[in-house]
Amino acid sequence: MVSNWQIEAVDTAGNVGWDTSIAKIGGQPAISYRDATNADLKYARYDGTSWQIETIDTTGSVGWYTSLAEINGQPAISYYDATQDDLKYARYNGTNWQIEAVDTTGNVGEYTSLAEINGQPAISYYDATNSNLKYARHNGTSWQIEAVDTTGNVGNDTSLAEIGGQPAISYYDATNDDLKVARYDGTSWQIEAVDSANVGVYSSLAEIGVQPAISYYDASNGNLKVARYDGTTWQIEAVDAAGNVQG
């Protein structure tokens, strides 16, 4: 049993550690992040003894808004290419990293969130050109892309998870200052406002038990809040109200 937090510097080579994402890869911790000194995407994985660090993408200003996940047993990272304004995806195939542009239509790819949905990689992200929430899912052959929410300026701070076997996304509605969630029901996306009045940035969605739960920032009160669906309605509470606390 761990009695306290053990803290260590993983990478100290320059201004590193922006837009981090952590996941368990092959049973060990791993981190994707941006190297701001060199404008690169980097990846650190613990091998059981030490951290192994590598640079994944160096083509322009890359590595913004990283999201790391284990996809079919291998590490994969979604991220934003600020030079090309594209959503990109890097996946390790067991030998080397394969990199591709997923969406190149306009300025797309900020606020990415990567997850394995029904055995395939999927990414939620923001379309800055159209101010929309978008979703890309690989069908085993190619990426299928759709706009999930187009009502107002929506799609900042996305978080994607598989809830009840289907994709769900929490995100911020900047037009109304609301926390929103979109859930796919097998046929179409069902969208609802979970909490209103200047709330919803820095959201993180997960399946707790068999129901969705979202942590997020309440900017009106400077609080950390959590919303949990009980099967009928969303139950909302302030978790930390001790000052201005945010992600």
Backbone as JSON, one array per atom type, in Angstrom:
{
  "sequence": "MVSNWQIEAVDTAGNVGWDTSIAKIGGQPAISYRDATNADLKYARYDGTSWQIETIDTTGSVGWYTSLAEINGQPAISYYDATQDDLKYARYNGTNWQIEAVDTTGNVGEYTSLAEINGQPAISYYDATNSNLKYARHNGTSWQIEAVDTTGNVGNDTSLAEIGGQPAISYYDATNDDLKVARYDGTSWQIEAVDSANVGVYSSLAEIGVQPAISYYDASNGNLKVARYDGTTWQIEAVDAAGNVQG",
  "N": [[0.84, -1.19, 0.0], [0.62, 2.19, -0.9], [1.86, 4.89, 0.92], [2.35, 7.58, 0.65], [2.76, 10.29, -1.73], [4.98, 9.81, -4.41], [7.28, 11.71, -6.07], [8.78, 12.62, -9.14], [11.11, 13.92, -11.56], [10.53, 13.5, -14.88], [11.3, 14.22, -17.52], [13.74, 16.5, -18.31], [14.88, 17.94, -20.28], [15.02, 20.78, -21.53], [12.21, 23.02, -22.14], [9.77, 21.3, -21.28], [6.79, 19.21, -21.1], [4.27, 20.2, -21.56], [0.71, 20.06, -22.13], [0.07, 17.39, -21.2], [-0.68, 13.85, -21.09], [-1.65, 10.94, -19.47], [-1.44, 7.39, -19.33], [-2.01, 3.86, -18.8], [0.17, 1.68, -20.23], [0.78, -1.41, -21.55], [0.78, -2.33, -18.95], [2.37, -0.55, -17.57], [3.15, 2.87, -16.54], [2.75, 5.61, -18.82], [3.44, 8.61, -20.68], [2.29, 11.16, -22.78], [3.34, 14.22, -24.32], [4.12, 17.73, -24.9], [7.06, 19.14, -26.2], [8.1, 22.17, -25.7], [10.37, 23.63, -26.22], [11.51, 22.6, -28.57], [9.27, 22.35, -30.1], [7.99, 19.86, -30.44], [6.36, 16.6, -30.46], [6.43, 14.41, -27.74], [7.14, 11.33, -25.96], [7.03, 9.42, -23.07], [7.87, 6.45, -21.42], [7.61, 4.2, -18.76], [9.72, 1.53, -18.01], [9.76, -0.28, -16.02], [12.01, 0.0, -14.63], [13.29, 2.44, -15.35], [12.58, 5.65, -16.95], [11.88, 5.74, -20.35], [12.46, 7.79, -23.01], [11.25, 9.32, -25.93], [11.19, 11.1, -29.05], [8.42, 11.75, -30.99], [7.09, 13.15, -33.13], [8.27, 15.64, -35.25], [7.63, 17.45, -37.13], [7.12, 20.48, -37.72], [5.16, 22.72, -35.64], [4.14, 20.83, -33.3], [2.26, 18.5, -31.19], [0.45, 19.65, -29.49], [-2.29, 19.66, -27.17], [-2.32, 16.86, -26.43], [-3.45, 13.43, -26.27], [-3.32, 10.37, -24.77], [-3.63, 6.87, -25.21], [-4.14, 3.32, -24.77], [-4.38, 1.4, -27.52], [-5.67, -1.41, -28.86], [-3.64, -2.84, -27.55], [-1.34, -1.34, -27.96], [0.52, 1.78, -27.67], [-1.03, 4.91, -28.43], [-1.51, 8.19, -29.76], [-3.38, 11.11, -29.92], [-3.33, 14.42, -31.3], [-2.72, 17.97, -31.82], [-1.62, 19.64, -34.71], [-0.16, 22.55, -34.99], [1.1, 23.94, -37.0], [0.09, 23.07, -39.46], [-2.56, 23.18, -38.82], [-4.06, 20.87, -38.23], [-5.7, 17.82, -37.19], [-3.96, 15.19, -35.77], [-2.66, 11.8, -35.58], [-0.82, 9.41, -33.9], [0.49, 6.18, -33.85], [1.94, 3.38, -32.31], [3.25, 0.56, -33.85], [4.41, -1.7, -32.9], [6.92, -1.84, -33.83], [7.69, 0.67, -34.94], [6.67, 4.19, -34.92], [3.69, 5.17, -36.45], [2.43, 7.82, -38.25], [-0.3, 9.94, -38.95], [-2.43, 12.32, -40.63], [-5.58, 13.02, -39.48], [-7.84, 14.68, -39.72], [-8.11, 17.37, -41.89], [-9.57, 19.48, -42.71], [-10.0, 22.71, -42.67], [-9.28, 24.59, -39.67], [-8.58, 22.41, -37.41], [-8.61, 20.15, -34.58], [-7.85, 20.92, -32.0], [-8.03, 20.47, -28.41], [-8.12, 17.61, -28.13], [-9.29, 14.25, -27.49], [-8.64, 10.95, -26.94], [-9.76, 7.6, -27.33], [-10.38, 4.06, -27.03], [-12.94, 2.76, -28.77], [-15.28, 0.34, -28.94], [-13.27, -1.42, -29.85], [-11.82, 0.07, -31.7], [-9.82, 2.98, -32.55], [-10.87, 6.24, -31.52], [-11.61, 9.73, -31.67], [-12.38, 12.73, -30.06], [-12.77, 16.23, -30.67], [-12.07, 19.77, -31.33], [-13.39, 21.87, -33.81], [-12.14, 24.63, -34.95], [-12.56, 26.34, -37.08], [-15.29, 26.2, -37.72], [-16.4, 26.31, -35.24], [-17.3, 23.98, -33.92], [-18.09, 20.85, -32.27], [-16.4, 17.91, -32.97], [-16.06, 14.49, -34.13], [-14.09, 11.7, -34.68], [-13.81, 8.46, -35.94], [-12.16, 5.41, -36.36], [-12.83, 2.9, -38.71], [-11.62, 0.53, -39.14], [-10.63, 0.56, -41.62], [-10.61, 3.22, -42.63], [-10.79, 6.69, -41.5], [-13.77, 7.9, -40.13], [-15.57, 10.8, -40.08], [-17.44, 13.19, -38.25], [-19.58, 15.98, -37.48], [-20.62, 16.62, -34.29], [-21.92, 18.4, -32.52], [-23.21, 21.46, -33.43], [-24.3, 23.78, -32.59], [-23.86, 26.92, -31.84], [-20.79, 28.09, -30.29], [-19.06, 25.46, -29.67], [-17.36, 22.64, -28.14], [-14.89, 22.92, -26.91], [-12.35, 21.71, -24.64], [-12.75, 18.83, -24.67], [-13.72, 15.51, -23.64], [-13.49, 12.13, -24.1], [-15.12, 9.01, -23.79], [-15.95, 5.5, -23.44], [-19.15, 4.67, -22.78], [-21.35, 2.47, -21.45], [-20.91, 0.84, -23.64], [-21.0, 2.52, -25.8], [-19.89, 5.56, -27.52], [-19.25, 8.58, -25.68], [-19.13, 12.07, -24.99], [-17.89, 14.67, -23.09], [-17.93, 18.24, -22.84], [-17.25, 21.77, -23.38], [-19.56, 24.39, -23.75], [-19.1, 27.29, -25.16], [-20.65, 29.41, -25.96], [-22.94, 29.49, -24.33], [-21.79, 29.12, -21.88], [-21.84, 26.59, -20.65], [-21.66, 23.24, -19.28], [-21.65, 20.44, -21.29], [-22.88, 17.28, -22.55], [-22.54, 14.73, -24.94], [-24.06, 11.86, -26.08], [-23.9, 8.83, -27.79], [-26.49, 6.86, -29.03], [-26.56, 4.58, -30.46], [-27.83, 5.07, -32.77], [-28.06, 7.86, -33.17], [-26.64, 11.02, -32.02], [-27.24, 12.1, -28.77], [-27.75, 15.05, -27.12], [-27.14, 17.06, -24.28], [-27.38, 19.71, -21.84], [-25.55, 19.65, -18.96], [-24.76, 21.13, -16.7], [-25.14, 24.57, -15.87], [-24.37, 28.12, -16.2], [-21.67, 29.48, -16.38], [-19.82, 27.27, -16.3], [-17.91, 24.2, -16.8], [-15.45, 24.09, -18.2], [-12.29, 22.37, -18.7], [-13.14, 19.68, -18.54], [-13.53, 16.21, -17.6], [-14.35, 12.99, -18.48], [-15.69, 9.87, -17.43], [-16.55, 6.36, -17.07], [-18.22, 5.37, -14.32], [-18.86, 2.79, -12.31], [-21.62, 1.8, -13.9], [-22.39, 4.08, -15.08], [-22.12, 7.42, -16.5], [-19.75, 9.89, -15.38], [-18.61, 13.18, -14.64], [-15.94, 15.36, -14.12], [-15.18, 18.81, -13.52], [-14.65, 22.4, -13.98], [-16.01, 25.05, -12.11], [-16.41, 28.16, -12.97], [-17.76, 30.37, -12.0], [-17.83, 30.18, -9.25], [-15.31, 29.34, -8.61], [-14.78, 26.64, -8.13], [-14.1, 23.08, -7.91], [-16.07, 20.73, -9.48], [-18.32, 17.9, -9.64], [-20.3, 15.86, -11.72], [-22.63, 13.31, -11.72], [-24.35, 10.76, -13.32], [-27.33, 9.2, -12.39], [-28.84, 7.33, -13.58], [-31.23, 8.37, -14.09], [-31.27, 11.2, -13.65], [-28.85, 13.94, -13.55], [-26.64, 14.19, -10.91], [-25.22, 16.71, -9.07], [-22.38, 18.12, -7.51], [-20.25, 20.2, -5.48], [-16.91, 19.51, -5.2], [-14.44, 20.47, -4.29], [-14.2, 23.43, -2.73], [-12.41, 25.18, -1.8], [-11.17, 27.89, -2.36], [-9.89, 29.15, -5.52], [-10.04, 26.66, -7.57], [-8.92, 24.57, -10.15], [-8.55, 22.67, -13.25]],
  "CA": [[0.0, 0.0, 0.0], [1.4, 3.43, -0.97], [1.5, 5.75, 2.05], [2.44, 8.98, 0.26], [3.04, 10.52, -3.14], [6.37, 9.83, -4.83], [7.37, 12.66, -7.17], [10.06, 12.6, -9.85], [11.22, 14.61, -12.83], [10.58, 12.49, -15.94], [12.06, 14.79, -18.63], [14.25, 17.83, -17.92], [15.64, 18.44, -21.43], [14.38, 21.95, -22.11], [10.89, 23.38, -21.64], [8.99, 20.11, -21.64], [5.73, 18.82, -20.2], [3.0, 20.84, -21.9], [-0.39, 19.25, -22.67], [0.36, 16.0, -20.87], [-1.73, 12.84, -20.96], [-1.07, 9.73, -18.9], [-2.22, 6.16, -19.48], [-1.28, 2.62, -18.53], [0.51, 1.03, -21.49], [1.46, -2.65, -21.25], [0.9, -2.5, -17.51], [3.27, 0.45, -17.0], [2.73, 4.23, -16.84], [3.34, 6.29, -19.97], [2.99, 10.0, -20.78], [2.52, 11.95, -23.99], [3.47, 15.63, -23.94], [4.73, 18.64, -25.87], [8.36, 19.74, -25.94], [7.94, 23.54, -26.18], [11.66, 24.13, -26.71], [11.7, 22.16, -29.96], [7.95, 22.28, -30.74], [7.85, 18.46, -30.82], [5.57, 15.65, -29.67], [7.29, 13.44, -27.08], [6.5, 10.2, -25.29], [7.86, 8.8, -22.03], [7.28, 5.22, -20.9], [8.37, 3.54, -17.71], [9.96, 0.13, -18.4], [9.87, -1.06, -14.8], [13.23, 0.46, -13.95], [13.53, 3.86, -15.64], [11.75, 6.25, -17.99], [12.42, 5.75, -21.7], [11.89, 8.97, -23.65], [11.49, 9.44, -27.37], [10.49, 12.14, -29.79], [7.53, 11.07, -31.93], [6.81, 13.96, -34.32], [9.07, 16.87, -35.26], [7.3, 18.15, -38.37], [6.42, 21.72, -37.44], [4.78, 22.95, -34.24], [3.24, 19.7, -33.05], [2.21, 18.01, -29.82], [-0.53, 20.38, -28.7], [-3.52, 18.95, -26.77], [-2.13, 15.41, -26.59], [-4.25, 12.46, -25.53], [-2.67, 9.07, -24.89], [-4.45, 5.71, -24.86], [-3.7, 2.03, -25.29], [-5.3, 0.97, -28.57], [-5.34, -2.78, -29.28], [-2.4, -3.27, -26.92], [-0.2, -0.48, -28.3], [0.27, 3.19, -27.38], [-1.47, 5.78, -29.52], [-1.62, 9.57, -29.3], [-4.0, 12.14, -30.76], [-2.76, 15.72, -30.98], [-2.94, 19.06, -32.77], [-0.49, 20.17, -35.46], [-0.44, 23.97, -35.1], [1.65, 24.45, -38.25], [-0.86, 22.74, -40.53], [-3.93, 23.29, -38.28], [-4.65, 19.56, -38.47], [-5.76, 16.77, -36.17], [-3.05, 14.11, -36.13], [-2.74, 10.57, -34.8], [0.39, 8.6, -33.95], [0.29, 4.88, -33.22], [3.07, 2.46, -32.36], [2.82, -0.72, -34.44], [5.24, -2.76, -32.36], [8.27, -1.6, -34.33], [7.91, 2.11, -35.03], [5.48, 5.02, -34.84], [3.01, 5.53, -37.69], [1.78, 9.11, -38.04], [-1.19, 10.34, -40.04], [-3.38, 13.4, -40.42], [-6.93, 12.46, -39.43], [-8.76, 15.69, -40.26], [-7.36, 18.5, -42.42], [-10.54, 20.41, -43.26], [-10.02, 23.89, -41.83], [-8.45, 24.58, -38.46], [-9.21, 21.37, -36.59], [-7.74, 19.28, -33.8], [-7.59, 21.34, -30.63], [-8.8, 19.81, -27.33], [-8.35, 16.22, -28.51], [-9.42, 13.19, -26.5], [-8.53, 9.67, -27.64], [-10.21, 6.42, -26.6], [-10.72, 2.88, -27.83], [-14.39, 2.58, -28.76], [-15.63, -0.91, -29.62], [-12.1, -2.02, -30.46], [-11.19, 0.94, -32.67], [-9.52, 4.31, -32.04], [-11.81, 7.32, -31.78], [-11.09, 11.01, -31.17], [-13.22, 13.93, -30.01], [-11.91, 17.41, -30.84], [-12.7, 21.03, -31.65], [-13.24, 22.45, -35.14], [-12.09, 26.07, -34.7], [-13.09, 27.06, -38.24], [-16.75, 26.24, -37.64], [-16.79, 26.35, -33.82], [-18.09, 22.77, -33.71], [-17.55, 19.63, -31.69], [-16.3, 16.86, -33.98], [-15.74, 13.14, -33.67], [-13.51, 10.85, -35.72], [-13.67, 7.07, -35.52], [-11.61, 4.52, -37.39], [-13.71, 1.74, -38.91], [-10.78, -0.6, -39.52], [-10.07, 0.88, -42.94], [-10.4, 4.66, -42.75], [-11.4, 7.51, -40.47], [-15.1, 8.44, -40.38], [-15.6, 12.07, -39.35], [-18.74, 13.85, -38.22], [-19.82, 17.07, -36.53], [-21.56, 16.12, -33.29], [-22.7, 19.54, -32.04], [-22.93, 22.64, -34.26], [-25.12, 24.86, -32.07], [-23.03, 27.88, -31.14], [-19.36, 27.8, -30.19], [-19.04, 24.28, -28.81], [-16.33, 21.64, -28.39], [-13.65, 23.1, -26.14], [-12.11, 20.85, -23.48], [-13.49, 17.57, -24.84], [-13.26, 14.28, -23.0], [-14.18, 11.02, -24.74], [-15.08, 7.72, -23.08], [-16.97, 4.53, -23.82], [-20.13, 4.55, -21.71], [-22.35, 1.48, -21.82], [-20.59, 0.29, -24.95], [-21.13, 3.53, -26.84], [-19.09, 6.75, -27.24], [-19.84, 9.74, -25.04], [-18.18, 13.18, -24.96], [-18.18, 15.87, -22.31], [-17.28, 19.38, -23.48], [-17.68, 23.11, -22.94], [-20.33, 25.23, -24.66], [-18.61, 28.64, -24.89], [-21.72, 30.37, -26.22], [-23.83, 29.55, -23.17], [-21.02, 28.87, -20.66], [-22.43, 25.39, -20.05], [-21.09, 21.9, -19.43], [-22.55, 19.62, -22.09], [-22.47, 15.92, -22.84], [-23.14, 14.1, -26.1], [-24.0, 10.39, -25.96], [-24.41, 8.12, -28.96], [-27.42, 5.83, -28.57], [-26.56, 3.5, -31.43], [-28.41, 5.61, -33.99], [-27.73, 9.28, -33.29], [-26.08, 11.65, -30.83], [-28.16, 12.78, -27.87], [-26.98, 16.13, -26.5], [-27.81, 17.77, -23.19], [-26.62, 20.55, -20.93], [-25.49, 19.01, -17.65], [-24.69, 22.18, -15.69], [-25.15, 25.87, -16.52], [-23.91, 29.33, -15.49], [-20.22, 29.65, -16.37], [-19.22, 26.01, -15.83], [-17.68, 23.17, -17.79], [-14.12, 23.97, -18.79], [-11.41, 21.34, -18.13], [-13.95, 18.51, -18.18], [-12.99, 14.86, -17.74], [-15.46, 12.05, -18.45], [-15.36, 8.46, -17.2], [-17.63, 5.49, -16.66], [-18.07, 4.99, -12.92], [-19.89, 1.77, -12.22], [-22.14, 1.66, -15.27], [-22.94, 5.37, -15.46], [-21.12, 8.46, -16.74], [-19.45, 10.92, -14.38], [-17.79, 14.24, -15.22], [-15.34, 16.38, -13.27], [-15.05, 20.04, -14.3], [-14.41, 23.63, -13.24], [-17.08, 26.03, -11.98], [-15.72, 29.45, -12.99], [-18.53, 31.35, -11.24], [-17.51, 30.05, -7.83], [-13.93, 28.91, -8.42], [-14.86, 25.33, -7.49], [-14.08, 21.81, -8.62], [-17.37, 20.08, -9.35], [-18.51, 16.6, -10.28], [-21.67, 15.5, -12.07], [-22.75, 11.88, -11.91], [-25.68, 10.35, -13.75], [-27.8, 8.1, -11.53], [-29.74, 6.51, -14.38], [-32.4, 9.2, -14.4], [-30.86, 12.6, -13.69], [-27.48, 14.25, -13.15], [-26.43, 14.65, -9.54], [-24.09, 17.64, -9.14], [-21.89, 18.61, -6.23], [-18.93, 20.83, -5.42], [-15.97, 18.6, -4.54], [-13.47, 21.3, -3.6], [-14.6, 24.84, -2.79], [-11.39, 25.88, -1.02], [-10.45, 28.84, -3.2], [-10.06, 29.01, -6.97], [-9.42, 25.37, -7.91], [-9.25, 24.22, -11.53], [-7.64, 21.74, -13.9]],
  "C": [[0.88, 1.25, 0.0], [0.93, 4.38, 0.11], [1.59, 7.23, 1.7], [2.78, 9.09, -1.22], [4.54, 10.57, -3.4], [6.46, 10.67, -6.1], [8.75, 12.6, -7.81], [9.98, 13.41, -11.13], [11.42, 13.55, -13.92], [11.46, 12.95, -17.09], [12.46, 16.2, -18.25], [15.02, 18.49, -19.07], [14.92, 19.59, -22.12], [13.05, 22.25, -21.45], [9.91, 22.3, -22.1], [7.88, 19.85, -20.63], [4.4, 19.53, -20.42], [2.0, 19.79, -22.38], [-0.19, 17.75, -22.44], [-0.9, 15.14, -20.86], [-1.07, 11.56, -20.48], [-2.01, 8.55, -19.1], [-1.36, 4.97, -19.08], [-1.1, 1.89, -19.86], [1.3, -0.24, -21.17], [1.7, -2.85, -19.78], [1.79, -1.5, -16.82], [2.78, 1.86, -17.35], [3.46, 4.8, -18.06], [2.7, 7.66, -20.08], [3.28, 10.54, -22.17], [2.55, 13.42, -23.59], [4.16, 16.42, -25.05], [6.05, 19.16, -25.35], [8.31, 21.15, -26.54], [9.26, 24.13, -26.69], [11.84, 23.81, -28.19], [10.41, 22.05, -30.76], [7.65, 20.87, -31.25], [6.84, 17.72, -29.94], [6.52, 14.63, -29.07], [6.46, 12.42, -26.3], [7.49, 9.6, -24.3], [7.14, 7.58, -21.5], [8.2, 4.59, -19.87], [8.5, 2.06, -18.05], [10.08, -0.8, -17.2], [11.08, -0.68, -13.98], [13.45, 1.96, -14.12], [12.59, 4.33, -16.75], [12.51, 6.25, -19.32], [11.7, 6.85, -22.48], [12.23, 9.0, -25.13], [10.67, 10.57, -27.96], [9.71, 11.46, -30.92], [7.35, 11.84, -33.23], [7.55, 15.29, -34.19], [8.71, 17.78, -36.44], [6.45, 19.39, -38.1], [6.16, 21.88, -35.96], [3.71, 21.94, -33.88], [3.23, 19.34, -31.56], [1.27, 18.78, -28.91], [-1.73, 19.47, -28.38], [-3.4, 17.43, -26.93], [-3.12, 14.61, -25.75], [-3.71, 11.08, -25.82], [-3.63, 7.97, -24.47], [-3.79, 4.44, -25.38], [-4.77, 1.53, -26.26], [-4.84, -0.39, -29.08], [-3.95, -3.2, -28.8], [-1.18, -2.43, -27.2], [-0.52, 0.97, -27.97], [-0.14, 3.96, -28.63], [-1.72, 7.17, -28.94], [-2.37, 10.4, -30.35], [-3.45, 13.49, -30.34], [-3.01, 16.71, -32.11], [-1.62, 19.51, -33.38], [-0.79, 21.64, -35.74], [0.15, 24.6, -36.36], [0.67, 24.24, -39.39], [-2.32, 22.93, -40.11], [-4.72, 22.0, -38.49], [-4.74, 18.74, -37.2], [-4.88, 15.62, -36.64], [-3.16, 12.96, -35.12], [-1.45, 9.79, -35.0], [0.13, 7.3, -33.21], [1.52, 4.01, -33.4], [2.59, 1.11, -32.85], [3.61, -1.92, -33.94], [6.69, -2.63, -32.78], [8.6, -0.11, -34.39], [6.57, 2.86, -34.97], [4.98, 5.36, -36.24], [2.19, 6.79, -37.43], [0.9, 9.45, -39.24], [-2.02, 11.55, -39.63], [-4.78, 12.83, -40.52], [-7.94, 13.4, -40.06], [-7.94, 16.92, -40.65], [-8.27, 19.59, -42.97], [-10.7, 21.62, -42.34], [-9.05, 23.79, -40.68], [-9.08, 23.64, -37.46], [-8.17, 20.64, -35.74], [-7.37, 19.75, -32.41], [-8.47, 20.54, -29.67], [-9.11, 18.35, -27.66], [-8.53, 15.32, -27.28], [-9.52, 11.87, -27.25], [-9.02, 8.54, -26.75], [-10.4, 5.27, -27.56], [-12.22, 2.64, -27.67], [-14.73, 1.35, -29.59], [-14.46, -1.47, -30.43], [-11.37, -1.19, -31.49], [-10.87, 2.3, -32.05], [-10.58, 5.33, -32.43], [-11.3, 8.58, -31.09], [-12.2, 12.05, -31.17], [-12.3, 15.14, -30.06], [-12.73, 18.61, -31.28], [-12.37, 21.46, -33.07], [-13.31, 23.96, -34.97], [-12.63, 26.88, -35.87], [-14.6, 27.25, -38.13], [-17.3, 26.3, -36.23], [-17.67, 25.17, -33.43], [-17.33, 21.72, -32.91], [-17.55, 18.56, -32.77], [-15.82, 15.55, -33.36], [-15.24, 12.34, -34.86], [-13.36, 9.44, -35.16], [-13.15, 6.23, -36.67], [-12.48, 3.27, -37.49], [-12.95, 0.48, -39.28], [-10.11, -0.4, -40.84], [-9.71, 2.35, -43.06], [-11.09, 5.39, -41.61], [-12.75, 8.04, -40.96], [-15.27, 9.66, -39.48], [-17.0, 12.67, -39.4], [-18.73, 15.01, -37.22], [-20.91, 16.6, -35.58], [-22.48, 17.22, -32.8], [-22.26, 20.77, -32.82], [-23.69, 23.86, -33.77], [-24.29, 25.81, -31.23], [-21.56, 27.51, -31.18], [-19.17, 26.68, -29.17], [-17.86, 23.37, -29.15], [-14.99, 21.9, -27.74], [-13.57, 22.05, -25.03], [-12.89, 19.53, -23.55], [-12.87, 16.44, -24.02], [-14.13, 13.14, -23.51], [-14.04, 9.75, -23.91], [-16.14, 6.8, -23.66], [-17.87, 4.31, -22.61], [-21.21, 3.58, -22.16], [-22.15, 0.94, -23.22], [-20.71, 1.26, -26.1], [-20.3, 4.77, -26.5], [-19.91, 7.85, -26.57], [-18.74, 10.8, -24.9], [-18.7, 14.26, -24.02], [-17.39, 17.02, -22.92], [-17.9, 20.69, -22.99], [-18.4, 23.83, -24.07], [-19.97, 26.67, -24.33], [-19.66, 29.71, -25.15], [-22.59, 30.58, -24.99], [-23.11, 29.35, -21.83], [-21.55, 27.66, -19.9], [-21.5, 24.19, -20.19], [-22.1, 21.06, -20.2], [-21.98, 18.2, -22.23], [-23.24, 15.43, -24.06], [-22.96, 12.6, -25.96], [-24.62, 9.77, -27.21], [-25.28, 6.96, -28.48], [-27.5, 4.62, -29.5], [-27.11, 3.92, -32.77], [-28.0, 7.06, -34.22], [-27.16, 9.8, -31.97], [-27.17, 12.37, -30.06], [-27.36, 13.79, -27.04], [-27.79, 16.8, -25.4], [-26.84, 18.65, -22.42], [-26.69, 19.92, -19.54], [-25.52, 20.03, -16.52], [-24.54, 23.51, -16.43], [-24.58, 26.95, -15.61], [-22.4, 29.33, -15.28], [-19.5, 28.44, -15.77], [-18.84, 25.15, -17.02], [-16.34, 23.12, -18.46], [-13.32, 22.9, -18.03], [-12.19, 20.07, -17.73], [-13.18, 17.21, -18.4], [-14.12, 13.87, -17.49], [-14.96, 10.63, -18.23], [-16.62, 7.68, -16.86], [-17.34, 5.01, -15.24], [-19.21, 4.03, -12.59], [-20.37, 1.49, -13.62], [-22.69, 2.97, -15.79], [-21.84, 6.4, -15.68], [-20.97, 9.4, -15.55], [-18.46, 11.9, -14.99], [-17.24, 15.13, -14.12], [-15.08, 17.61, -14.13], [-14.91, 21.25, -13.37], [-15.65, 24.52, -13.28], [-16.42, 27.4, -11.86], [-16.46, 30.52, -12.19], [-18.12, 31.37, -9.77], [-16.08, 29.64, -7.55], [-13.82, 27.54, -7.8], [-14.57, 24.19, -8.46], [-15.42, 21.13, -8.39], [-17.36, 18.71, -10.03], [-19.99, 16.4, -10.54], [-21.7, 14.01, -12.34], [-24.19, 11.53, -12.26], [-26.12, 9.13, -12.94], [-28.74, 7.15, -12.26], [-30.98, 7.25, -14.79], [-32.02, 10.66, -14.58], [-29.39, 12.74, -13.3], [-27.47, 14.78, -11.73], [-25.13, 15.46, -9.5], [-23.69, 18.09, -7.75], [-20.54, 19.29, -6.39], [-18.02, 19.92, -4.61], [-14.97, 19.37, -3.72], [-13.87, 22.76, -3.8], [-13.61, 25.72, -2.03], [-10.55, 26.8, -1.91], [-10.74, 28.59, -4.67], [-9.32, 27.77, -7.44], [-9.89, 24.95, -9.29], [-8.22, 23.27, -12.09], [-6.68, 22.43, -14.8]]
}
